[in-house]
Amino acid sequence: MTANHKVLLQDLPNADVEIRYFDDDQSGRYRSWKMTEAVAREVTAWWRDSNSKNDSQFPLRGKTEPCELFMVNEKQVDVHALDRLGRRTMMSWSLPSDVVEKLAQEYVCDGKASEGLMHERTFATVINCMDGRTQLPVIDYAKQRFLVDYVDSITEPGPDGILSNTIEKFYIDSIRRRVEISVCNHGSRLIAIVGHHDCAGNPVEERVHFEQIKRSVETVQSWGYGCDVIGLWVDANGEVHEVS
């Protein structure tokens, strides 16, 4: 993509978006593709994931809940929308690869894909344990401490143990994709990683939990979403404390 080319993402009604590719800044002419915001998000997430793995063997293929993706060469990404049963619909798009690359760099990474979507409400994201004892204390704390309306909860058994362990790549990637949905679709600007007393999924000493929470914060910060990332600890009495 040359310096004079740019890509913009325009919000449309019904959770749709229009991707606009401008040939130059002066003429105002552009090519465009309209799709659901969910498909646009999956396309850019797939692109980033493929680049992080240094995939270069064509054809490249990917399949997510809303769409199927193909890349037969480095110039173009073909996208087919899927129905709820995973079957192709009549909707499809052929996107120049430089458009997808620019979109991934400028919108998904910094959360701009969420601008204008549910902007009147504020969100935080918590990566919490599945343990029911931690849910309400953490949600209430996040709302009051950070003055947000809603809290998106991503749950795993012992998430501090998962995120602090590079061996757990499958689970870390799963958590990351869910965080990306919260950041990009809801505009969340805060991510909290939670550890707690008497965790069945990660039964280690309290001091180890604190160390893992700190390493987990570093892991999530490395994802580059531009959010504040903090650690939280829920003690034996259900009280929530920030881990520094």
ABEGO torsion letter per residue (X at the ends): XBAABBBBBBBBBGGBBBBBBBABAAAGBBBBBBBBAAAAAAAAAAAAAAAAAGBABOBBBBBBAABBBBBABAABBBBBBBBAAGBBBABBBBBBAAAAAAAAAAAAAAGAAABGBGAABBBBBBBBBABAAAAAAAAAAAAAAAGBABBBBBBBBGAAAAAABAAAAAAAAAAAAAAAAAAAAAGBABBBBBBBBGBAABBBBAAAAAAAAAAAAAAAAAAGAGBBBBBBBBBAAGBBBBBX
